[in-house]
Amino acid sequence: MSEIAIIGAGAWGTALSIVAGRSGRHRVRLWAHEKEVRESVNAQHVNDLFLAGQSIPDSVRATNDLAEALQGAEIVISVMPSHHCRRLFQAMQPFIVPEMLFVSATKGLEEGTLLRMTEVISQVLFRDGLSPRIGSMSGPSFAMEVARGDPTAVTIAGSDTELTHVVQQALSDPRFRLYTNSDVVGVELGGSLKNVIAIAAGVCDGLGLGHNSVAALITRGLAEMTRLVVACGGQRETMAGLAGLGDLVLTCTGGLSRNRSVGVELGRGRKLPNIIAGMHGMVAEGVLTTNAAVGLAKAHSVEMPITEKMHVILHAGKSPREAIHELMTRSAKSEVGL
């Protein structure tokens, strides 16, 4: 049996531990910060805090010891919130060996540096004798549906074809299908930026707007996501795939979307601090990603009007209804050329 380490035991990390453990081919170590999660996983084989009601295979063991989690691991999947990525990889550094393959499954950008997660990981781990092999996993994948075995397709991206093939073979099963892609930039940015658009879609719902509004938002949101991806060196085609359009549609329309739920509450008039306080430790990555996305767009001189309006709603207290009005009354433009 092979060893897989999953760093982060929120809903998505737990769902991936179920995928990795249910084949019977892997021993899985799930690093969990919360004591109640570790006790729940190891004693009852469930994660009542973040993914209640879903059975976790016996081959999965939770730990708070990074050395134990990483010992012998061939594949290390990082699923922590983006704002914890740098700190945790710094703590992991003493236990890293050159043979490990790393997969980032976090959908976010680092605020301040504007770096993607694979860039953060590479920056932390790169040292004499170690050039980390890193890929990124993204796509339309609500954790609850993955955990219960609903058919799901995602993308594993990396310039290292051996890495993407190994991860594809290790995690694929009849209920979880991985496609490979060489466009790490596009896959990572697609997975991050769609969360911002999903908050906007939720705002539309919270304001009582109809399907026309959400369809327009998704379409124009994809256009501005694509502009930034291409400007950053990613491929336009990636945005038509699982990590682009697929994840965008899911997160903008699905009831399980935390980012969309934040937008719904904003549209209903609630204030962001109160919304976050009511999430009980769950993270809506789009809230922080909005800051980084605006910064990245400015750095590359890319126009992202939806993202910019979400930024002022989230961080400057602008009225959601007023922001939507301003989007609709912008100067007339051609759709061609995005």
N, C-alpha and C positions, 0 to 999 in steps of 0.2 A: 504493500500500500504506500502511496505517496503522501506527503505532508503538505497541507495548505494552511497558511496563516491569514486570518481576516482581522484587520485592525479597525475596530469600530463596530459596536453591537446595537446600533439603532435599528430601525425597521429594515433598511436596505441591507445593512451588513448581516443581519440575522437571516434575511431571505436568501442571501448568497451562501450563507453557511448551510442552509437547508438544501440548496441546489448542489453544493459541493459534497455534502454528506450523504445524500440519499442514494447515490450510485453504489455505495459500498466500496469504492475504489480509493477513497482518500480518508485520512485522519485529519480532522479540522480543528484548529485552535482558534477560538474566537476571543479576541481581546476586548474586554468590556470595562468601562470606567466605573459603572454603577454596581455597588455591592449586591443590590437586589436583583439585578440582571444576572450576575454570575450565579447566585444561589438558585434562581429560578431555572436557568438553563441546565445546571449540573444536577439538580435534584428532581425537577419535574419535566425537564426537556421542553420547556416553553420559555418565551420571553414575554411575560405578562405586561411589562412596562411599555414596550414599543411595538410588539406584534402579537397581541393576545389571541389565543385560540388556535395557534398554528404549531403543530408538533415538530420538534427539532430532532433529527436523527441521533442515535446513541453515539455515533462516531464524532460528534461535535462536543468539544469541552471548552468551557469558558474560563478565562484567567485574567488577572490584572497584572500579570508579570510579563513584561515585553520579552525578556530573555526566554521564558518558557514558551511563549506564543511563537517566537521565531525559530526556536531550535529545530534544525533539520528541515525547515520549510523550503520547498522547491519553488512554490508560487506564493507571493505575498500580495494580498488584495487590500488596498487602503480605502476605507469607506467612512472616514471621520469627516465632520463638517470642515469646510475649507479653511476656516479661521483657526483650526487646530492642527492643520497639516504640517506646517513647518516645525512646530514645537514637538509633535509626536515623532516625526522622523529624526529630529535631533536626538531625542531620547532613544530611538531605535538604533542609531548609528553604530554603537559598540557591538551589536549583535548581528550585523549585516555581513554576509560573505559574498564573494564575487559570483557564485553560481546562482544566486537567487534571481528569480524573475519577478518584476513588480508590475502590478496592474492598479491604476488609479480608477476607482469607481465613484469618485466624488464629483458632483456636478456644480462647480463653482470656480471663482477666480479669487486670488489673494488680493485683498484690499490694500492699497498703498503701492505695492509693487506691480500690480496688474498682471501678475504671472498666472499662467495655467498651472494646474496641479502637477503635471509631469515636469514642468519647469522648476517648480518649487522642490520637488523630490530630487531631481537631478542636481540642483544647486546645493542641497544639503548633503547628499551622499557622495557627490563626486570628490574623490581624493586620490592620492597616490596609490596606484595599484587597483583602484576600483572605478570602473566606468559603468554605472548602473544601467541595466536593461529594463526599460520602462514602456508600458503600453497604457492605453486608456480604454475603458469600457463605458459605453453609453447606449441609449436607445429607449424606446417606450416601455417602461417597466415599473409599474406600481408594485411596491414590495409585497403587499398583501396578496395580490394576484399571482405573483411569482411563487410565493410561499405555498399557496394552496394548489399549485400545479397547473394553472391556466397556461395554455400555449403562449410563449413569449419569444420574441426575436430581438436581439441586441447586436451591437457591433463591438469587436475588439480591434483597436487600431494601434499600429506601431510600424516604425520603419524596419524593425527587426522581424523578418518573416518567420524565423524559428520561434520567437516568443509568441507571436499571434497564433501560430499553428499549435503550439503546446497548450496554450490557454484554451483555444477552441476545442481541442480534443479532451482536455481535462474537465471542462464544465458543460459541454453540450450533452443533452439527452433528449428524449422525445418531447419533453415539455419546455425545454430551454435551448433555443437554437442561437448559436453565435456565428455571425458573418465576420470575415476579416476585412480590414481596410488599412491602407498605408497612410491615410491623411489624419494624423494625430491632431493637428491644429483645428481642422474642421470638426472632427468628432468632439473634441473637448469644448470648443467654443459653442458648438450647437447645443450640447448638453447644459451649458451654463446660461447662455443667453435666452433660451426658451423659457426659463423660469421667470424672467422679467416680463416677457410677453404674457405669460400665464397669469401674473398678478393683474395685468391690464385687462385680460379677459374676464377675470373675476370681478373687477371694478364694473365692467359693463353689466354683468349679471346683478351685482349689488344695486346698481342704478335702475334696474328694471328694464334694461334695453333688450332687444330681441336677437334672434339668430342672425339677422343681416349684419348687425354691428359686430358680433363675434367673428363671423366669417371674414368680414373685411379686416378686422384686427389681426387674425391669424395670417391672412395672405400678405398684408403689408408688414406685419411683424417678421415673417419669413424673408421678405425683401430686404429689410434692414439688417437682419442677422447675416444674410448672404453677403451684403456689402462689406460688413466688418470682417467676416471670415476670409473673403478674397483679399482684402487689404492686408490681413495678417499673414498671408501666404497659404491659406487653406484652399480647398477646391470647391467650386460652385456645385459640382455634382453631389458632394457629400450632404449638402443642405436639402437635396431631394430624397435622401435616404432615411434610414432608421434614426440616426442621431440628429437629424435636422427636422424635416417635416413630420416624421413619425412621432418623435418625442414631443414636438410642439403641439400637434393635434391632441395627443393624450393629455398633456399637462394643462392645456387651455380648456378642455371640455370634460375631463374626468372628475367625478365627485371625490375621488381619493387624493386629489392634488392639494398639497398644503399651500403651495404658492397661489393657486387659484382661490383657495379659501381665504387667504389673507386679503386678496383683492375684493372678494365679495363683501367682507366686513368693512373694508375701507369705503366701498361704494355705498354701504348702508349708513355711513357716518361715524363709525367707530374710529378711535385714534390708534395709531400703530403700537405704542407701548402697551396699551390694554389688550390688543390682539395678541401680541407676542407673549404676554404674561399668561394668557389663557391657553397656550399651546403645550404646556406641561413638559417642557424640555425638548419638544420636537423642533426641528429647524426648517425654516423656509429659506432656502439658499438665495432665492431671488432678491430678498431684501438687501443683503450685503452685495450681491453681484451687481445690482443696479449702480452702485457707486463705481465699481471697477469697470463696468461696461461703458459708462459715460466717459471715464478717464481714458479708456482704450480707444473709444471712438474719436475723442479729441486728439489723441496722440497720432492717429492715422488720418485725420481730417475726413472722417466719415459721418454723414448725416444719419442720425437715428432718432427721429422725432418721437416715436412711441416710448422708447427707452428714456429719453430726456423728460417727457411728461411724467413718466412713472417716478423718476428721480425726484421731481419737485413735489409730487404727491406724498411720497414716502418720507422725504427728508426736509421738505420746506413747508409742509402743511397745506399745500395747494388744494383747493376744492376739486374732487374727482370730476364733477359735472363740468366745471369750468375748463379743466384740462382736456376733456373730450371735445368740448366746443372749440377750443383752440386748435385741436388736431383737425377738426372738420372744416375749419375756416382758413387753413393755411393757403398760400398762393397756389393756384392751379398748376398741375404738373402733368407730364406724360408718364404712363405706366411703363412704357417700353424702356428697357435697360435698367430696370429696378431703381 
